[in-house]
């Protein structure tokens, strides 16, 4: 089991979207699950669909998973 999930989906920004980091590297701001999955695929995680709801891989910080609206 990983101590810190490698993927962090940060709290929603005031203008909408959530910053996404993988092992501390900023991938950008996702405004939807589709965008999040694309970021993760580009980062070398081809099975991203199976990972986004796995807390060992992804930490949804600040708000529930799959919520991208402004904070």
C-alpha positions as CSV (number, residue, x, y, z in Angstrom):
1,X,0.0,0.0,0.0
2,X,1.3,3.4,-0.9
3,X,1.6,5.9,2.0
4,X,0.7,9.0,-0.1
5,X,-1.4,8.6,-3.2
6,X,0.7,9.5,-6.3
7,X,-2.2,11.5,-7.8
8,X,-3.7,14.5,-6.0
9,X,-6.8,16.2,-7.3
10,X,-6.6,19.5,-5.4
11,X,-9.6,21.5,-4.1
12,X,-11.7,23.3,-6.7
13,X,-10.5,26.7,-7.8
14,X,-12.8,29.7,-7.5
15,X,-13.1,29.9,-11.2
16,X,-13.8,26.2,-11.5
17,X,-11.6,23.2,-12.2
18,X,-9.2,21.3,-10.0
19,X,-5.4,21.3,-10.2
20,X,-4.0,17.9,-10.8
21,X,-0.5,16.7,-9.7
22,X,1.2,13.3,-10.1
23,X,4.1,12.7,-7.8
24,X,4.3,16.5,-7.2
25,X,4.4,17.4,-10.9
26,X,1.6,19.8,-11.9
27,X,-0.3,18.4,-14.9
28,X,-2.8,21.3,-15.2
29,X,-6.4,22.1,-14.3
30,X,-9.1,19.5,-15.0
31,X,-12.7,20.7,-15.5
32,X,-14.1,17.2,-15.9
33,X,-13.4,13.5,-15.3
34,X,-12.7,13.3,-19.1
35,X,-9.9,15.9,-18.8
36,X,-8.6,14.3,-15.6
37,X,-8.3,10.9,-17.4
38,X,-6.5,12.5,-20.3
39,X,-3.9,14.1,-17.9
40,X,-3.4,10.7,-16.2
41,X,-3.0,8.9,-19.6
42,X,-0.4,11.5,-20.7
43,X,1.4,10.9,-17.4
44,X,1.8,7.3,-18.2
45,X,-1.3,5.8,-16.4
46,X,-3.1,4.1,-19.3
47,X,-5.6,2.3,-16.8
48,X,-6.7,5.7,-15.4
49,X,-10.4,4.8,-15.5
50,X,-9.7,2.0,-12.9
51,X,-7.6,4.3,-10.7
52,X,-9.6,7.6,-10.2
53,X,-11.8,6.1,-7.5
54,X,-9.0,4.1,-5.8
55,X,-7.8,6.0,-2.7
56,X,-4.5,4.2,-2.9
57,X,-3.8,6.0,-6.2
58,X,-5.9,9.2,-6.1
59,X,-6.5,11.6,-3.3
60,X,-9.5,14.0,-3.9
61,X,-8.6,16.9,-1.7
62,X,-11.0,19.4,-0.4
63,X,-14.3,18.3,-2.0
64,X,-15.9,15.0,-3.0
65,X,-14.6,13.2,-6.0
66,X,-15.9,14.2,-9.4
67,X,-16.9,17.7,-8.3
68,X,-15.1,20.4,-10.4
69,X,-17.2,23.5,-9.6
70,X,-15.7,26.6,-8.0
71,X,-14.7,26.4,-4.3
